[in-house]
Structure formats: structure tokens, C-alpha cells
Amino acid sequence: MSNCSIYEVSVNELDQCADVIRRGFGTVAEEFGLTTENCASNGAFIKTERLLGDKEKGNQMYALFADDMIAGFMQLERKSDEEFILEKLAVLPEYRHRGFGTKLFEYAMNTVRELHGQKILIAIIEENTVLKDWYLTNGCTHVGTMKYDRLPFTVGFMEIEIDQEQN
């Protein structure tokens, strides 16, 4: 595992974070034929303004720093006192398979635990079996699917219970 650190993102880093998200999600968008026309909301097409709006809403954003640069990103949105939504977890393609995604996911779980949350909710492209299997391997449970007319894929829903005793 390569050396890295994770910290909360400042507003002046949002451009870099948007680039990490675009590049990280871009490989999946290409694999599944996603475009701005058929799936403009995908992270592959995110603009810095969207992150700024998310930050202004109070969402927590974290960057993974490796080799003197931001190489990964994730965002937590509080849905309720007990539930948080994990969004935009991305690692630059050239930094994959080094454990950075797992580090970000573990950081998300620890953050939610510190905030006394009970559960993390995650939405994925259901047909992305690599990502689905990764979340399952990391302790998540698949809890359902939904097909939306505006999206060219099925949305899969996953979640993980947060053990408050663990620390």
C-alpha cells in the first residue's frame, strides 16, 4: 500500500477535486456509454460549481493525497441523524489497485461513526459488477435496484451498518 493522507477539502481545492472525479468516473462512463446527453449527472461530467453547491449545503468532502497531489475524493451527505450518503468516491485511474479506495471508504465509515451515524447509503450503476463486488467485499449489503427513465442504466442501492462500538 502506498503512503497517503486524507483530509477535509477546502473551497480552493474544489477545481482539483472535480478533475479527480471526472477522471475517476470517466473510465466507467466510457465503459457504459455514458454521455452528457444521456447521463449529464454522472461524475464524469461534474463541474466545480456542483461541488461548491454541495459544500455550501454542508456536505463533507475529503481528498486523498498521495505523491504530492490529490489522487482520490469522496463526499458524505447527511440524510438524517442516522444515515449518510456516500457519493463521488473516486480514485484517479493511475492510482487504482493501491488500496486508496478502501482507505477512503474506511475513512467514510470512521467519520460517520464519529458523527454517531448508524448507516451509509450508496447508489451505483447496478451493471457495474466490479464496483458492486468491491462494495460487497468491503462489507456492504445490496438492498435493491430502481430503473429511472432518465438514466441509461439501473441504479443499485447498497448500504453498510456502522458499528458504534468499533474504534
Secondary structure in CASP SS format (residue, H / E / C, confidence):
PFRMAT SS
TARGET T0000
AUTHOR 0000-0000-0000
METHOD secondary structure of the structure
MODEL  1
M C 1.00
S C 1.00
N C 1.00
C C 1.00
S E 1.00
I E 1.00
Y E 1.00
E E 1.00
V C 1.00
S C 1.00
V H 1.00
N H 1.00
E H 1.00
L H 1.00
D H 1.00
Q H 1.00
C H 1.00
A H 1.00
D H 1.00
V H 1.00
I H 1.00
R H 1.00
R H 1.00
G H 1.00
F H 1.00
G H 1.00
T H 1.00
V H 1.00
A H 1.00
E H 1.00
E H 1.00
F H 1.00
G C 1.00
L C 1.00
T C 1.00
T H 1.00
E H 1.00
N H 1.00
C H 1.00
A C 1.00
S C 1.00
N C 1.00
G H 1.00
A H 1.00
F H 1.00
I C 1.00
K C 1.00
T H 1.00
E H 1.00
R H 1.00
L H 1.00
L H 1.00
G H 1.00
D H 1.00
K H 1.00
E H 1.00
K C 1.00
G C 1.00
N C 1.00
Q E 1.00
M E 1.00
Y E 1.00
A E 1.00
L E 1.00
F E 1.00
A E 1.00
D C 1.00
D C 1.00
M E 1.00
I E 1.00
A E 1.00
G E 1.00
F E 1.00
M E 1.00
Q E 1.00
L E 1.00
E E 1.00
R E 1.00
K C 1.00
S C 1.00
D C 1.00
E C 1.00
E E 1.00
F E 1.00
I E 1.00
L E 1.00
E E 1.00
K E 1.00
L E 1.00
A E 1.00
V E 1.00
L C 1.00
P H 1.00
E H 1.00
Y H 1.00
R C 1.00
H C 1.00
R C 1.00
G C 1.00
F H 1.00
G H 1.00
T H 1.00
K H 1.00
L H 1.00
F H 1.00
E H 1.00
Y H 1.00
A H 1.00
M H 1.00
N H 1.00
T H 1.00
V H 1.00
R H 1.00
E H 1.00
L C 1.00
H C 1.00
G C 1.00
Q C 1.00
K E 1.00
I E 1.00
L E 1.00
I E 1.00
A E 1.00
I E 1.00
I E 1.00
E C 1.00
E C 1.00
N C 1.00
T H 1.00
V H 1.00
L H 1.00
K H 1.00
D H 1.00
W H 1.00
Y H 1.00
L H 1.00
T H 1.00
N C 1.00
G C 1.00
C C 1.00
T E 1.00
H E 1.00
V E 1.00
G E 1.00
T E 1.00
M E 1.00
K E 1.00
Y C 1.00
D C 1.00
R C 1.00
L C 1.00
P C 1.00
F C 1.00
T E 1.00
V E 1.00
G E 1.00
F E 1.00
M E 1.00
E E 1.00
I E 1.00
E E 1.00
I C 1.00
D C 1.00
Q C 1.00
E C 1.00
Q C 1.00
N C 1.00
END
